[in-house]
Amino acid sequence: MNTNLLGSNYDPLQTDAYTLHLAEVNNTRQVIASDDIYNSQGLLLVKKGAPITAMATRAIINIKLLHPIEKCITINDEIDGAQLQKDFIAVMHEDDILQSIHDRYNLNLLLHDQCLSYQGYPLLRQKITVLAERMPETYSRSLYCAWLAMLIAKEMRLPEQDINAVFLGALAHDIGMLHINPDILNASSALTAEEWRQIQAHVVIGQKILASMQGMPSQVSLAVLEHHERCDGTGYPTGKVESELSLLGQIIALADSVIAVYHNRFKPYGRSWRDVIPVIQMNNQAYFYRNYEVLVTILRRSELPQLGVVVGDEMPDFIEKFIHQQSDMKSRFKRFEKLLLSFGFTHGDRKLHALQNVFFHIATAINGSGIFQDNYAEWLEQVKQQCLTTAYREVEDAYLMLEEVSFHLQRLSRMIQLYTASGNCKDSAIQLALEAEVNEKEFQPSAADVQEPHIDAKHDDREIVIIE
């Protein structure tokens, strides 16, 4: 993948959306120029001591400066280490399960130490303060992510410096979003390939910002750069595979995905943290197995509620829906299998190989789950007819796996559409075959099958991979 399209051209001297965010923050926390602000030719734009107001930003937005805007301002009443710890405590109090896990693993002192470490990075405090003000949902998710990544690292018995690095990286993993055009982040319509590229640039931007911070361990910036990479090579910005990835980056990747799945797909519908387990199991190839194993162990030992959300007398209709969707998903899967395997593997097209690898990831997850086995529908029918209540929880777990299959098949369909639209296909016959298949009605999902991603909310934190 060409990282030039994913933020490597970010220039901290070029003002962008971050400058606009600073003006908005000034409405609640005073943002002051700590030094005279000059453009790259040495022309004074904002005097030292002046507030960064909307009027002031008009003089500097989209202008190349002599020094980065973030190095020329201070924010009054920023989120310091003490306030950060209070925010973590507030998050724990909102979720009884997390509070119970927090207490079970005696995380108070460890969390205090991490917040104290955060206090030592002025630019990070500034970025986190702006994130909290301008993207409160993203800030909240960053707290959850930092907490969970810290816990995973602790249970892996990593050295203290690695636990600290994974905490700082998880806390800061989305600060690059502050430099992305808000119109794209808040778009309600489907995003274009170019808009996806701009959003995916946040990993490179975040890495560059962290790398510029004095004293920040290089592990932190690398982990932020890699937090959307996946072991199977389906991530971004470079499509690295397991042997090329850092442990800390993959801890953050797992924590970030789990938090997003829970908050977007489960919590609004009354599902619990326990429901995350089958989803993790369906995606275990995408993450370091050691990380996956530790997280599942944490969840299983945490005495999570076993109750499902489907009331007993609703289960027959639920199973009927399950059987129908299983048949539909199985048919879609077979269509993708026939399509992508028909091209063979000697075509020499790296981008097509990437699509085939995504399919193999889905196929392995399906085979491991067993939900497409020939006798699975028969078992579901038996559970329905005999009202086997002891199997109801297993049925719900399996349905969550089926939903995960639907997500990945839809993701693959979109990736194929982006690939065919890119004009990069080397073989016209393959191009035509791909276009014909993805335009088939069976390949088009219903509204019930998939929701359009909204980036600030990050529906599962697994955005479309741009095949470049």
RODO-2510 file (C-alpha; in nm, 4 decimals, decimal comma):
residues 468
     n   res          X          Y          Z
     1     m     0,0000     0,0000     0,0000
     2     n     0,1262     0,3430    -0,0899
     3     t     0,1574     0,5391     0,2326
     4     n     0,1914     0,8625     0,0349
     5     l    -0,1864     0,8474     0,0102
     6     l    -0,2238     0,7927     0,3834
     7     g    -0,0769     1,0972     0,5490
     8     s     0,2975     1,0823     0,4866
     9     n     0,2694     1,4299     0,3327
    10     y     0,1401     1,5735     0,6620
    11     d     0,3252     1,8973     0,7371
    12     p     0,3032     2,0317     1,0959
    13     l     0,3858     2,3797     0,9632
    14     q     0,0749     2,3806     0,7429
    15     t    -0,2314     2,4842     0,9401
    16     d    -0,5318     2,2568     0,9055
    17     a    -0,8480     2,1521     1,0924
    18     y    -0,6580     2,1577     1,4205
    19     t    -0,6395     2,5376     1,4062
    20     l    -1,0181     2,5551     1,3745
    21     h    -1,0539     2,3210     1,6713
    22     l    -0,8349     2,5506     1,8807
    23     a    -1,0667     2,8457     1,8090
    24     e    -1,3654     2,6415     1,9238
    25     v    -1,1857     2,5260     2,2386
    26     n    -1,1186     2,8935     2,3140
    27     n    -1,4909     2,9328     2,3788
    28     t    -1,4647     2,7125     2,6897
    29     r    -1,0943     2,7084     2,7818
    30     q    -0,8850     3,0090     2,6922
    31     v    -0,6365     2,9341     2,4144
    32     i    -0,3552     3,1903     2,4058
    33     a    -0,0643     3,2469     2,1687
    34     s     0,2397     3,1701     2,3863
    35     d     0,4698     3,3172     2,1199
    36     d     0,4343     3,5466     1,8228
    37     i     0,2942     3,3458     1,5317
    38     y     0,4619     3,4120     1,1946
    39     n     0,4014     3,2725     0,8502
    40     s     0,6867     3,0944     0,6705
    41     q     0,8051     3,4266     0,5222
    42     g     0,8362     3,5843     0,8656
    43     l     0,5193     3,7973     0,8552
    44     l     0,3581     3,8399     1,1990
    45     l     0,0068     3,6923     1,2011
    46     v    -0,0866     3,6700     1,5709
    47     k     0,0852     3,8515     1,8555
    48     k     0,2020     3,6746     2,1694
    49     g    -0,0692     3,6855     2,4366
    50     a    -0,3571     3,7127     2,1884
    51     p    -0,6414     3,4593     2,2145
    52     i    -0,6870     3,2114     1,9306
    53     t    -1,0351     3,3192     1,8292
    54     a    -1,2343     3,2458     1,5157
    55     m    -1,1195     3,5830     1,3834
    56     a    -0,7557     3,5008     1,4540
    57     t    -0,7797     3,1662     1,2765
    58     r    -0,8939     3,3393     0,9579
    59     a    -0,5476     3,4934     0,9386
    60     i    -0,3642     3,1644     0,9743
    61     i    -0,5848     2,8824     0,8428
    62     n    -0,4333     2,7003     0,5445
    63     i    -0,1171     2,9098     0,5825
    64     k     0,2307     2,7647     0,6215
    65     l     0,3797     2,8873     0,9482
    66     l     0,7336     2,9395     1,0676
    67     h     0,6654     2,7101     1,3646
    68     p     0,3849     2,4552     1,4216
    69     i     0,0710     2,6164     1,5672
    70     e     0,0669     2,3565     1,8485
    71     k     0,4094     2,4795     1,9644
    72     c     0,2908     2,8414     1,9749
    73     i    -0,0159     2,8183     2,1983
    74     t    -0,1164     2,7271     2,5522
    75     i    -0,4553     2,6139     2,6822
    76     n    -0,5723     2,7230     3,0251
    77     d    -0,7171     2,4545     3,2504
    78     e    -0,6008     2,1719     3,0259
    79     i    -0,6540     1,8064     3,1164
    80     d    -0,3590     1,7312     3,3434
    81     g    -0,2704     1,3991     3,5016
    82     a    -0,5028     1,4482     3,7981
    83     q    -0,7992     1,5354     3,5767
    84     l    -0,7220     1,2455     3,3460
    85     q    -0,7386     1,0054     3,6389
    86     k    -1,0727     1,1558     3,7450
    87     d    -1,2037     1,0998     3,3923
    88     f    -1,0942     0,7361     3,4064
    89     i    -1,2716     0,6927     3,7395
    90     a    -1,5871     0,8461     3,5917
    91     v    -1,5737     0,5975     3,3031
    92     m    -1,5406     0,3080     3,5472
    93     h    -1,8389     0,4285     3,7488
    94     e    -2,0535     0,4271     3,4353
    95     d    -1,9970     0,0558     3,3777
    96     d    -2,0405    -0,1921     3,6644
    97     i    -1,8608    -0,4682     3,4746
    98     l    -1,5516    -0,2590     3,4057
    99     q    -1,5504    -0,1334     3,7638
   100     s    -1,5609    -0,4927     3,8851
   101     i    -1,2718    -0,5904     3,6569
   102     h    -1,0800    -0,2796     3,7625
   103     d    -1,1160    -0,3739     4,1289
   104     r    -1,0482    -0,7427     4,0701
   105     y    -0,7119    -0,6671     3,9074
   106     n    -0,6190    -0,3903     4,1556
   107     l    -0,5575    -0,1319     3,8835
   108     n    -0,5850     0,1883     4,0902
   109     l    -0,2140     0,2315     4,1595
   110     l    -0,1115     0,1268     3,8095
   111     l    -0,3567     0,3739     3,6575
   112     h    -0,2317     0,6499     3,8877
   113     d     0,1253     0,5880     3,7702
   114     q     0,0241     0,6062     3,4035
   115     c    -0,1610     0,9341     3,4520
   116     l     0,1423     1,0719     3,6324
   117     s     0,3572     0,9762     3,3339
   118     y     0,1120     1,1459     3,0946
   119     q     0,1579     1,4663     3,2938
   120     g     0,5173     1,4856     3,1699
   121     y     0,4255     1,5443     2,8024
   122     p     0,2920     1,9010     2,7511
   123     l     0,2027     1,8560     2,3830
   124     l     0,0162     1,5336     2,4584
   125     r    -0,1815     1,7147     2,7292
   126     q    -0,2726     1,9793     2,4742
   127     k    -0,3879     1,7255     2,2143
   128     i    -0,5902     1,5245     2,4659
   129     t    -0,7555     1,8433     2,5939
   130     v    -0,8583     1,9440     2,2416
   131     l    -0,9781     1,5881     2,1714
   132     a    -1,1934     1,5916     2,4854
   133     e    -1,3477     1,9258     2,3912
   134     r    -1,3998     1,8735     2,0208
   135     m    -1,4519     1,4960     1,9952
   136     p    -1,5851     1,3882     2,3349
   137     e    -1,7001     1,0476     2,2107
   138     t    -1,3579     0,9742     2,0657
   139     y    -1,1959     1,0918     2,3889
   140     s    -1,4199     0,8620     2,5927
   141     r    -1,3323     0,5667     2,3684
   142     s    -0,9641     0,6549     2,4078
   143     l    -1,0014     0,6255     2,7855
   144     y    -1,1640     0,2846     2,7519
   145     c    -0,8950     0,1775     2,5060
   146     a    -0,6071     0,2959     2,7278
   147     w    -0,7557     0,1184     3,0290
   148     l    -0,8087    -0,2103     2,8469
   149     a    -0,4698    -0,2006     2,6711
   150     m    -0,3026    -0,1337     3,0066
   151     l    -0,4832    -0,4321     3,1603
   152     i    -0,3862    -0,6645     2,8741
   153     a    -0,0225    -0,5540     2,8993
   154     k    -0,0277    -0,6062     3,2762
   155     e    -0,1712    -0,9569     3,2437
   156     m     0,0945    -1,0363     2,9836
   157     r     0,3466    -0,9395     3,2524
   158     l     0,5183    -0,6885     3,0284
   159     p     0,7876    -0,4609     3,1776
   160     e     0,6677    -0,1365     3,3375
   161     q     0,8054     0,0736     3,0517
   162     d     0,6051    -0,1319     2,7998
   163     i     0,2860    -0,0993     3,0036
   164     n     0,3428     0,2760     3,0122
   165     a     0,4097     0,2897     2,6370
   166     v     0,0963     0,0926     2,5513
   167     f    -0,1099     0,3157     2,7818
   168     l     0,0196     0,6374     2,6238
   169     g    -0,0232     0,4959     2,2734
   170     a    -0,3787     0,3809     2,3387
   171     l    -0,4697     0,7146     2,4939
   172     a    -0,3246     0,9024     2,1951
   173     h    -0,4121     0,6607     1,9148
   174     d    -0,6732     0,8890     1,7573
   175     i    -0,5170     1,2347     1,8024
   176     g    -0,4464     1,2375     1,4298
   177     m    -0,8238     1,2714     1,3774
   178     l    -0,7943     1,6308     1,5028
   179     h    -0,6158     1,7172     1,1782
   180     i    -0,8763     1,5620     0,9462
   181     n    -1,1436     1,7765     0,7804
   182     p    -1,4467     1,7690     1,0179
   183     d    -1,6832     1,7677     0,7180
   184     i    -1,5473     1,4236     0,6284
   185     l    -1,5497     1,2941     0,9847
   186     n    -1,9089     1,4016     1,0373
   187     a    -2,0420     1,3055     0,6938
   188     s    -2,3784     1,1301     0,7069
   189     s    -2,3539     0,9958     0,3508
   190     a    -2,1294     0,7189     0,2195
   191     l    -1,7659     0,8214     0,1910
   192     t    -1,5651     0,8196    -0,1302
   193     a    -1,2383     0,6279    -0,1590
   194     e    -1,0453     0,9549    -0,1321
   195     e    -1,2334     1,0517     0,1845
   196     w    -1,1531     0,7118     0,3350
   197     r    -0,7872     0,7732     0,2523
   198     q    -0,7957     1,1058     0,4322
   199     i    -0,9441     0,9456     0,7422
   200     q    -0,6968     0,6588     0,7362
   201     a    -0,4188     0,9183     0,7303
   202     h    -0,4837     0,9761     1,1011
   203     v    -0,2479     0,6919     1,1943
   204     v     0,0483     0,8518     1,0170
   205     i    -0,0379     1,1982     1,1469
   206     g    -0,0640     1,0665     1,5029
   207     q     0,2692     0,8867     1,4655
   208     k     0,4423     1,2030     1,3449
   209     i     0,2981     1,4152     1,6255
   210     l     0,4069     1,1678     1,8924
   211     a     0,7507     1,1258     1,7369
   212     s     0,7992     1,5031     1,7687
   213     m     0,7358     1,4998     2,1451
   214     q     1,0526     1,5298     2,3494
   215     g     1,1175     1,2184     2,5561
   216     m     0,8299     1,0171     2,4091
   217     p     0,9430     0,6537     2,3643
   218     s     0,9631     0,5488     1,9994
   219     q     0,7487     0,2449     2,0864
   220     v     0,4529     0,4779     2,1421
   221     s     0,4577     0,6445     1,8003
   222     l     0,5137     0,3073     1,6281
   223     a     0,2194     0,1533     1,8144
   224     v    -0,0071     0,4399     1,7047
   225     l     0,1094     0,4007     1,3444
   226     e     0,0256     0,0292     1,3551
   227     h    -0,2991     0,0256     1,5492
   228     h    -0,5025    -0,0405     1,2334
   229     e    -0,2639    -0,3035     1,0975
   230     r    -0,3763    -0,6660     1,1185
   231     c    -0,1781    -0,9893     1,1395
   232     d    -0,3412    -1,1236     0,8237
   233     g    -0,2219    -0,8244     0,6180
   234     t    -0,5652    -0,6658     0,5768
   235     g    -0,4905    -0,3499     0,7783
   236     y    -0,3410    -0,0120     0,6980
   237     p    -0,1381     0,2018     0,6333
   238     t     0,1096    -0,0541     0,4931
   239     g    -0,0691    -0,3904     0,5070
   240     k     0,1987    -0,5471     0,7273
   241     v     0,1682    -0,9089     0,8385
   242     e     0,2185    -1,0622     1,1825
   243     s     0,5969    -1,1022     1,1672
   244     e     0,6367    -0,7325     1,0817
   245     l     0,4202    -0,5895     1,3577
   246     s     0,5014    -0,4680     1,7085
   247     l     0,3453    -0,6272     2,0161
   248     l     0,2335    -0,2948     2,1636
   249     g     0,0649    -0,1800     1,8442
   250     q    -0,1327    -0,5022     1,8290
   251     i    -0,2412    -0,4750     2,1924
   252     i    -0,3854    -0,1330     2,1107
   253     a    -0,5401    -0,2687     1,7894
   254     l    -0,7256    -0,5418     1,9790
   255     a    -0,8366    -0,3132     2,2621
   256     d    -0,9561    -0,0449     2,0199
   257     s    -1,1604    -0,2896     1,8122
   258     v    -1,3196    -0,4564     2,1140
   259     i    -1,4205    -0,1231     2,2665
   260     a    -1,5719    -0,0072     1,9374
   261     v    -1,7640    -0,3315     1,8811
   262     y    -1,9081    -0,3262     2,2319
   263     h    -2,0131     0,0386     2,2307
   264     n    -2,1560     0,0448     1,8798
   265     r    -2,3021    -0,2992     1,8246
   266     f    -2,3780    -0,4376     2,1685
   267     k    -2,4320    -0,1785     2,4407
   268     p    -2,7150     0,0091     2,2606
   269     y    -2,9089    -0,3176     2,2306
   270     g    -2,8675    -0,4368     2,5874
   271     r    -2,5899    -0,6852     2,5173
   272     s    -2,3084    -0,7344     2,7658
   273     w    -1,9296    -0,7483     2,7558
   274     r    -1,9604    -1,1260     2,7429
   275     d    -2,1025    -1,0962     2,3913
   276     v    -1,7692    -0,9609     2,2739
   277     i    -1,6112    -1,3069     2,3190
   278     p    -1,7619    -1,4789     2,0101
   279     v    -1,6715    -1,1768     1,7972
   280     i    -1,3113    -1,1906     1,9186
   281     q    -1,3073    -1,5622     1,8425
   282     m    -1,4234    -1,4965     1,4852
   283     n    -1,1350    -1,2517     1,4378
   284     n    -0,8529    -1,4260     1,6226
   285     q    -0,6404    -1,4455     1,3058
   286     a    -0,6324    -1,0682     1,2790
   287     y    -0,4517    -1,0219     1,6126
   288     f    -0,1550    -1,1731     1,7928
   289     y    -0,2843    -1,4981     1,9416
   290     r    -0,1180    -1,4190     2,2749
   291     n    -0,3099    -1,0899     2,2994
   292     y    -0,6359    -1,2593     2,2024
   293     e    -0,5839    -1,5376     2,4555
   294     v    -0,5105    -1,2973     2,7412
   295     l    -0,8168    -1,0818     2,6686
   296     v    -1,0526    -1,3787     2,6450
   297     t    -0,9115    -1,5128     2,9727
   298     i    -0,9727    -1,1748     3,1405
   299     l    -1,3329    -1,1703     3,0213
   300     r    -1,4037    -1,5324     3,1120
   301     r    -1,2645    -1,4881     3,4635
   302     s    -1,4677    -1,1750     3,5260
   303     e    -1,7957    -1,3504     3,6062
   304     l    -1,9778    -1,1766     3,3224
   305     p    -2,3565    -1,2188     3,3087
   306     q    -2,4607    -1,5262     3,1101
   307     l    -2,8110    -1,4047     3,0283
   308     g    -2,8955    -1,3324     2,6667
   309     v    -3,1223    -1,0595     2,5348
   310     v    -3,3722    -1,2828     2,3540
   311     v    -3,6664    -1,3614     2,5838
   312     g    -3,7670    -1,7282     2,5880
   313     d    -4,0938    -1,6983     2,3954
   314     e    -3,9144    -1,4879     2,1302
   315     m    -3,6529    -1,7554     2,0628
   316     p    -3,8480    -1,9581     1,8013
   317     d    -3,8886    -1,6521     1,5785
   318     f    -3,5274    -1,5564     1,6466
   319     i    -3,4083    -1,9026     1,5359
   320     e    -3,6255    -1,8830     1,2244
   321     k    -3,4557    -1,5556     1,1347
   322     f    -3,1179    -1,7119     1,2137
   323     i    -3,1789    -2,0064     0,9775
   324     h    -3,2853    -1,7732     0,6971
   325     q    -2,9829    -1,5469     0,7394
   326     q    -2,7500    -1,8422     0,7699
   327     s    -2,8693    -1,9689     0,4327
   328     d    -2,8307    -1,6233     0,2805
   329     m    -2,4793    -1,5718     0,4223
   330     k    -2,3721    -1,9195     0,3112
   331     s    -2,4898    -1,8446    -0,0408
   332     r    -2,3014    -1,5126    -0,0471
   333     f    -1,9890    -1,6813     0,0847
   334     k    -2,0015    -1,9480    -0,1872
   335     r    -2,0388    -1,6791    -0,4514
   336     f    -1,7294    -1,4963    -0,3249
   337     e    -1,5423    -1,8269    -0,3070
   338     k    -1,6239    -1,9163    -0,6665
   339     l    -1,5379    -1,5664    -0,7856
   340     l    -1,2059    -1,5094    -0,6102
   341     l    -1,0659    -1,8614    -0,6445
   342     s    -1,1447    -1,8716    -1,0165
   343     f    -0,8622    -1,6253    -1,0834
   344     g    -0,5942    -1,8567    -0,9453
   345     f    -0,2882    -1,7234    -0,7687
   346     t    -0,0367    -1,6690    -1,0506
   347     h    -0,1911    -1,3483    -1,1829
   348     g     0,0843    -1,1326    -1,0309
   349     d    -0,1590    -0,8651    -0,9116
   350     r    -0,0688    -0,7732    -0,5529
   351     k    -0,3968    -0,5899    -0,5016
   352     l    -0,6011    -0,8876    -0,6147
   353     h    -0,3945    -1,1097    -0,3847
   354     a    -0,4929    -0,8771    -0,0981
   355     l    -0,8615    -0,9300    -0,1774
   356     q    -0,8106    -1,3053    -0,1903
   357     n    -0,6331    -1,2934     0,1472
   358     v    -0,9314    -1,1114     0,2994
   359     f    -1,1546    -1,3899     0,1713
   360     f    -0,9287    -1,6572     0,3231
   361     h    -0,9472    -1,4781     0,6587
   362     i    -1,3276    -1,4945     0,6422
   363     a    -1,3216    -1,8595     0,5323
   364     t    -1,0935    -1,9637     0,8188
   365     a    -1,3126    -1,7836     1,0726
   366     i    -1,6261    -1,9514     0,9328
   367     n    -1,4682    -2,2954     0,9365
   368     g    -1,3575    -2,2438     1,2947
   369     s    -1,7039    -2,1398     1,4062
   370     g    -1,8867    -2,4299     1,2414
   371     i    -2,1925    -2,2149     1,1659
   372     f    -2,1968    -2,3135     0,7967
   373     q    -2,1801    -2,6864     0,8567
   374     d    -2,4548    -2,8854     0,6844
   375     n    -2,6124    -3,0055     1,0094
   376     y    -2,6085    -2,6662     1,1824
   377     a    -2,9522    -2,5612     1,0568
   378     e    -3,0850    -2,9004     1,1668
   379     w    -2,9541    -2,8390     1,5186
   380     l    -3,1148    -2,4932     1,5249
   381     e    -3,4439    -2,6443     1,4159
   382     q    -3,4171    -2,9020     1,6929
   383     v    -3,3539    -2,6306     1,9530
   384     k    -3,6616    -2,4459     1,8271
   385     q    -3,8944    -2,7440     1,8108
   386     q    -3,7934    -2,8928     2,1474
   387     c    -3,7509    -2,5573     2,3266
   388     l    -3,4023    -2,6530     2,4461
   389     t    -3,3569    -2,3557     2,6764
   390     t    -3,0117    -2,4724     2,7843
   391     a    -2,8939    -2,4094     2,4269
   392     y    -3,0433    -2,0602     2,3913
   393     r    -2,7266    -1,8822     2,5013
   394     e    -2,5250    -2,0837     2,2489
   395     v    -2,7719    -1,9847     1,9772
   396     e    -2,7223    -1,6175     2,0563
   397     d    -2,3444    -1,6574     2,0498
   398     a    -2,3664    -1,8260     1,7115
   399     y    -2,5891    -1,5482     1,5813
   400     l    -2,3294    -1,2911     1,6852
   401     m    -2,0756    -1,4877     1,4822
   402     l    -2,3115    -1,4860     1,1845
   403     e    -2,3459    -1,1087     1,2110
   404     e    -1,9666    -1,0884     1,2070
   405     v    -1,9605    -1,2937     0,8868
   406     s    -2,2117    -1,0524     0,7344
   407     f    -1,9936    -0,7569     0,8310
   408     h    -1,6831    -0,9084     0,6710
   409     l    -1,8582    -1,0159     0,3514
   410     q    -1,9979    -0,6662     0,3088
   411     r    -1,6548    -0,5199     0,3778
   412     l    -1,5048    -0,7465     0,1116
   413     s    -1,7746    -0,6458    -0,1375
   414     r    -1,6942    -0,2788    -0,0855
   415     m    -1,3228    -0,3444    -0,1197
   416     i    -1,3860    -0,5147    -0,4536
   417     q    -1,5969    -0,2194    -0,5676
   418     l    -1,3202     0,0235    -0,4728
   419     y    -1,0638    -0,1918    -0,6494
   420     t    -1,2618    -0,2138    -0,9729
   421     a    -1,3270     0,1619    -0,9642
   422     s    -0,9574     0,2401    -0,9132
   423     g    -0,8586     0,1353    -1,2662
   424     n    -0,5684    -0,0665    -1,1239
   425     c    -0,6865    -0,4093    -1,2355
   426     k    -0,4235    -0,5565    -1,4680
   427     d    -0,6527    -0,8044    -1,6444
   428     s    -0,9633    -0,6805    -1,8276
   429     a    -1,1337    -1,0209    -1,7997
   430     i    -1,0866    -1,0196    -1,4215
   431     q    -1,2114    -0,6606    -1,4094
   432     l    -1,5298    -0,7536    -1,5935
   433     a    -1,5870    -1,0618    -1,3774
   434     l    -1,5498    -0,8626    -1,0566
   435     e    -1,7789    -0,5843    -1,1779
   436     a    -2,0464    -0,8310    -1,2898
   437     e    -2,0493    -1,0194    -0,9612
   438     v    -2,0499    -0,7288    -0,7153
   439     n    -2,3368    -0,5703    -0,9057
   440     e    -2,5485    -0,8812    -0,8616
   441     k    -2,8479    -0,8284    -0,6304
   442     e    -2,7291    -1,1115    -0,4042
   443     f    -2,4118    -0,9168    -0,3334
   444     q    -2,5991    -0,6057    -0,2278
   445     p    -2,6816    -0,6001     0,1461
   446     s    -3,0100    -0,4933     0,2937
   447     a    -3,0279    -0,2144     0,5508
   448     a    -3,0617    -0,4824     0,8178
   449     d    -2,7343    -0,6423     0,7164
   450     v    -2,5022    -0,3470     0,7436
   451     q    -2,4876     0,0067     0,8750
   452     e    -2,2889     0,2827     0,7106
   453     p    -1,9829     0,3617     0,9230
   454     h    -1,9794     0,6983     1,0973
   455     i    -1,6168     0,7743     1,1642
   456     d    -1,6363     0,9652     1,4916
   457     a    -1,8492     0,6883     1,6361
   458     k    -1,6357     0,4247     1,4572
   459     h    -1,8953     0,1511     1,4306
   460     d    -1,6429    -0,1301     1,4695
   461     d    -1,3178     0,0491     1,4178
   462     r    -1,2513    -0,1664     1,1163
   463     e    -1,2825     0,0711     0,8265
   464     i    -1,2589    -0,0327     0,4658
   465     v    -0,9064    -0,1091     0,3516
   466     i    -0,8141     0,1025     0,0499
   467     i    -0,6332    -0,1253    -0,1940
   468     e    -0,3578     0,0885    -0,3475
***
